[in-house]
Amino acid sequence: MTKEMLVCFRTAAEFEHMTKAADKLYITQSALSKTIRALEEELEVELFQRRGRNVELTPAGEAFYRHVVRALDELEEGIGE
């Protein structure tokens, strides 16, 4: 699991739309989807319920999202110091 994977996950969760999230990250929708799938495989859990390009967090995804946001905030704060 990399920081980039977590940033992709957070962005997809916040936009609830793969194409819009990919645009925000300056990557293709396909690359974002592959990254999310790799993260789900690593965690062995489904993080998103997919409805076309729209996505919604699963209960496991919601729990993971809270931790990811805190972890990335801490990293950014540490980098800032």
Secondary structure as UniProt FT lines:
FT   HELIX           3..15
FT   HELIX           18..25
FT   HELIX           29..43
FT   STRAND          48..51
FT   TURN            52..53
FT   STRAND          54..57
FT   HELIX           59..80
//
